[in-house]
Amino acid sequence: MSEKKRSMFPTLRPILIAGVAGALAGAVAVYATSRMAGNKQAETPPVAMAEDGTDMCAAKAQTAEKLSASATGAVAAMLPADPPQSLASLAFNAPDGKPMTLADRSGKTVLLNLWATWCAPCREEMPALDALQKDAGGEAFEVIAVNVDTGDDSKPKRFLSETNIQSLGYYRDNTLALFNELKTRGLALGLPVTLLVDAEGCLLAHMNGPADWAGSDARTLISAATAP
């Protein structure tokens, strides 16, 4: 990737943190809805605290810290989970349109990414996520990019076709429930948001903002995450 292309990511990051909520009508809908959901759910403990496997995930704090040493360069914004928590119950639709959870990918390390067509940084990084899935995807690892546009499938499918996204599966949640749950857990500030989840469904690292997932820094991180 050229230096000109790489330079777009740091430029876009302030847009994500400071202004994505008001950039377009769809963005406003995400932030307004997620804020309401976050206020409503704040009265009860996060879902992860009640899930099976929570103690097992919390015990992986040292693993998460060790992994953070591999988050450098283009993926330096990937923060270690503090503490690691179970994300096995996160729900969305599979490429065949049927409901699924991350538990259905048990045994596989997952890079979970939430994106929308109205989110400029999301659109920018999708080809890189596609390249990562093409190069590193397999039995041990998968990039799961979940589209969170509200409404029907026409806009996201058109975008994927126009940008020649071929390796990523079409995962979907048009209800905003997935985004809202991650916001309630303190993991999502806006879009895109990316989470690195191990083969047992435990969150090891997370990032708000785009990154060059096609570069060597990302491959180093994924190699470290999938190492025996």
C-alpha positions in Angstrom: 0.0 0.0 0.0 1.4 3.4 -0.9 2.4 6.0 1.6 -0.4 8.2 0.3 -3.0 5.5 1.0 -1.6 4.8 4.5 -1.9 8.5 5.4 -5.6 8.5 5.0 -6.2 6.4 8.1 -4.8 8.8 10.7 -6.6 11.7 9.0 -9.9 9.9 9.2 -9.6 8.9 12.9 -10.5 12.4 14.3 -13.5 12.4 12.0 -14.6 9.2 13.6 -14.1 10.2 17.2 -15.4 13.8 17.0 -18.0 13.9 14.3 -19.4 10.6 13.1 -22.5 11.0 15.2 -23.6 14.0 13.3 -22.1 13.5 9.9 -25.2 11.9 8.2 -28.7 11.1 9.2 -27.8 7.4 9.6 -25.0 8.3 11.9 -27.3 10.4 14.0 -29.7 7.4 14.2 -26.9 5.1 15.5 -25.7 7.5 18.2 -29.2 8.6 19.3 -30.5 5.0 19.5 -27.3 3.7 21.2 -27.3 6.5 23.8 -30.9 5.7 24.7 -30.2 2.0 24.9 -27.0 2.6 27.0 -29.0 4.7 29.5 -31.7 2.1 29.8 -29.3 -0.8 30.3 -26.9 1.0 32.6 -29.2 0.0 35.6 -28.2 -3.7 35.2 -24.8 -5.4 35.0 -23.3 -5.9 31.5 -24.4 -9.1 29.8 -20.9 -10.4 29.9 -20.9 -10.6 33.7 -23.7 -13.1 33.6 -22.4 -15.3 30.8 -20.9 -18.7 31.1 -17.1 -18.5 30.7 -16.7 -15.0 32.2 -14.2 -16.2 34.8 -12.3 -18.1 32.2 -12.0 -14.9 30.1 -11.1 -12.7 33.0 -8.2 -15.0 33.7 -6.7 -14.2 30.3 -5.7 -10.6 31.3 -2.0 -11.6 31.0 -2.6 -13.0 27.5 -4.3 -9.8 26.4 -1.4 -7.7 27.7 1.1 -9.9 26.0 -0.8 -9.6 22.7 -0.7 -5.8 23.0 3.0 -5.9 22.3 2.2 -7.1 18.8 -0.2 -4.2 18.2 2.1 -1.7 16.6 2.3 0.7 13.7 -1.0 0.7 11.7 -2.8 -1.3 14.4 -1.3 0.5 17.4 -4.7 1.7 18.5 -5.8 -1.8 19.3 -6.0 -1.8 23.1 -5.8 -4.9 25.4 -9.1 -5.9 26.9 -9.2 -4.8 30.6 -10.4 -7.2 31.7 -11.0 -9.8 28.9 -14.7 -10.6 28.8 -16.9 -13.2 27.0 -18.4 -12.0 23.7 -19.8 -15.4 22.8 -23.4 -14.2 23.1 -23.1 -11.4 20.6 -25.8 -11.9 18.0 -26.2 -11.0 14.3 -27.2 -12.7 11.0 -25.0 -15.1 9.2 -24.4 -14.8 5.4 -27.3 -17.2 4.8 -29.6 -14.7 6.7 -30.1 -17.0 9.7 -29.4 -15.7 13.3 -26.1 -16.7 14.9 -23.8 -15.7 17.7 -20.1 -15.6 18.1 -20.4 -18.9 19.9 -21.0 -20.4 16.5 -17.4 -19.6 15.6 -16.0 -21.4 18.7 -12.5 -22.8 17.9 -11.7 -19.9 15.6 -10.0 -16.6 16.3 -12.3 -13.8 15.0 -11.6 -10.2 14.1 -15.1 -8.7 14.5 -15.7 -5.4 12.7 -18.9 -3.3 12.7 -19.4 -1.0 9.7 -22.0 1.0 7.8 -22.3 2.5 4.3 -22.8 6.0 5.7 -19.5 5.7 7.7 -16.6 7.1 5.5 -13.8 5.5 7.5 -15.7 2.1 7.4 -15.9 2.3 3.6 -12.2 3.2 3.5 -11.0 0.2 5.4 -13.3 -2.5 3.9 -11.0 -3.4 1.0 -8.2 -3.9 3.6 -10.4 -6.2 5.7 -11.3 -8.1 2.6 -7.6 -8.5 1.8 -6.9 -9.8 5.4 -9.6 -12.3 5.1 -8.3 -13.5 1.7 -4.8 -13.8 3.0 -5.3 -15.1 6.5 -8.8 -16.5 6.7 -9.3 -20.2 7.2 -10.0 -22.8 9.9 -8.1 -20.9 12.5 -9.1 -17.3 11.7 -11.9 -15.2 10.2 -12.7 -11.6 9.6 -16.4 -11.1 10.5 -17.5 -7.7 9.2 -21.1 -7.0 10.3 -23.0 -4.3 8.4 -25.3 -2.3 10.7 -27.2 -0.2 8.2 -30.8 0.1 9.1 -33.4 -0.8 6.4 -33.0 -3.4 3.7 -29.9 -5.0 2.1 -29.8 -2.9 -1.0 -27.3 -0.2 0.0 -24.7 -2.5 1.8 -24.9 -5.1 -1.0 -24.5 -2.4 -3.7 -21.4 -1.0 -1.8 -19.8 -4.4 -1.5 -20.4 -5.1 -5.2 -19.1 -1.7 -6.3 -15.9 -2.0 -4.3 -15.3 -5.6 -5.4 -15.4 -7.1 -1.9 -15.1 -10.8 -2.5 -13.6 -12.6 0.5 -15.7 -11.2 3.4 -19.0 -12.9 4.3 -22.1 -10.7 4.3 -22.9 -10.6 8.1 -25.7 -8.3 9.0 -27.6 -6.6 11.9 -30.1 -3.9 10.9 -31.6 -3.5 14.4 -28.6 -1.7 16.0 -28.8 -4.2 18.9 -25.2 -5.3 18.3 -23.8 -1.8 18.3 -25.9 -0.8 21.3 -24.7 -3.8 23.3 -21.0 -3.0 22.5 -21.7 0.6 23.5 -23.2 -0.5 26.8 -20.1 -2.6 27.5 -17.9 0.4 26.9 -16.4 -1.0 23.7 -18.0 1.1 21.0 -17.7 4.9 20.7 -18.7 5.0 17.1 -18.0 3.3 13.8 -16.0 1.5 12.8 -15.3 -0.6 15.9 -13.1 -3.7 15.7 -12.7 -6.5 18.3 -10.2 -9.3 18.4 -11.8 -12.4 20.0 -10.1 -15.7 20.7 -11.2 -19.2 19.9 -13.1 -19.4 23.2 -15.1 -16.3 22.6 -13.0 -14.1 24.9 -12.3 -10.5 24.0 -8.5 -9.9 23.9 -8.3 -6.5 22.2 -10.4 -3.7 20.8 -10.2 -0.6 18.6 -12.4 2.3 17.7 -11.5 3.8 14.4 -10.1 2.5 11.1 -6.8 0.7 10.4 -4.8 -0.7 7.5 -5.8 -4.3 8.0 -4.0 -5.4 4.8 -0.5 -4.4 6.0 2.2 -6.3 7.7 1.4 -4.8 11.1 -2.1 -6.4 11.0 -0.7 -9.7 9.9 1.8 -9.7 12.8 -1.0 -9.0 15.3 -3.2 -11.8 13.8 -0.3 -14.2 13.8 0.3 -13.5 17.4 -3.4 -14.0 18.3 -3.6 -17.3 16.5 -0.3 -18.8 17.7 -0.6 -22.0 19.7 
